Amino acid sequence: MAGSAFALILAGTILGAIVRSRLPEHHLTGDSKEVIRLATALVATLTALVLALLFAATRASFEHTSASVSRLATDISELDDVLEEYGPNGVAIRKQLRNEMGPLMDAIWRDDAIAAGRAVPGRPKHNSTALAMVRDLQPKTPTEVSLHTRALQISSDIQQTRLGLLAQPPDSVSTPFMVVLVLWMMFLFTTFSMSAKPNPTLAIVLFVCILSASGAIYLILELGLPFGGLMQVSNESLRDALTPI
């Protein structure tokens, strides 16, 4: 969409230059010039405000998602440590936990799984998961009871974080919202190109400004895709959460 925004804004700029060459000079001077300046200032202020709010919202959402992934990796690593301390009865669960890591990452990073030719896993059966196996443990000693209680608490945290990550929408940025923003930018740059006669300096400055505006839109869209695109949340913390048994 950022490429489309660049093309549309550039087209509006070129259109403005063409319109200026055909308009009578008195349409762009005197009172008309003042009204155009005020209208442009109003739309520019609205555009800057919306861009700032969008960037702040998408960045906060991206950082929250990144923190959730880190928390998930920490909880899984802690659960593995608790099961290791639990003893031989926890070995099977630890192995199952490692077997589930690949499908879990594929379910969260769907685009990466599809790009690698792997099918996106569906919802696992509850009675066959590592978390269900934790619930089925039968502690016998006071130490095992304490470790089992802690493992259940961590398992609950893992389940909540996992469901929260899986429930995230593929794109958190509203398309109609972005369309209106691009239309505002088209109006702004069309007006800019109508304000002065075309010359190489003006063309270079406007082109750089268009590139910057499109870059801002691209950045917002990328932040709205925490599990896809070039700026996605890294899954290295989950990959490194469990050491080999």
Number of C-alpha atoms within 10 A of each C-alpha: 14 20 13 11 24 23 16 17 26 20 15 22 26 18 17 21 22 15 15 21 13 8 11 10 10 10 11 17 13 10 11 11 14 12 13 16 14 11 14 18 13 12 15 17 12 14 19 13 12 15 18 13 12 20 19 14 16 21 18 14 17 22 14 13 19 19 13 16 22 19 17 23 21 18 21 22 18 18 25 23 14 19 23 16 15 19 10 10 14 17 16 12 21 22 14 15 19 19 13 13 16 14 19 19 17 19 20 23 21 20 17 17 18 12 9 10 9 13 13 18 15 10 9 11 8 10 11 10 15 20 21 15 17 19 14 11 15 11 15 8 9 9 12 18 15 12 18 21 15 15 23 17 13 20 21 13 15 20 13 12 18 17 11 12 19 14 10 14 12 14 15 16 18 10 12 9 11 20 13 12 18 23 15 18 26 24 17 23 26 23 22 19 22 21 17 13 10 15 8 8 9 13 15 11 11 17 17 11 13 22 19 13 19 22 16 16 23 17 16 22 24 22 29 27 22 28 26 18 14 10 15 16 20 14 16 11 15 20 14 11 18 20 9 7 8
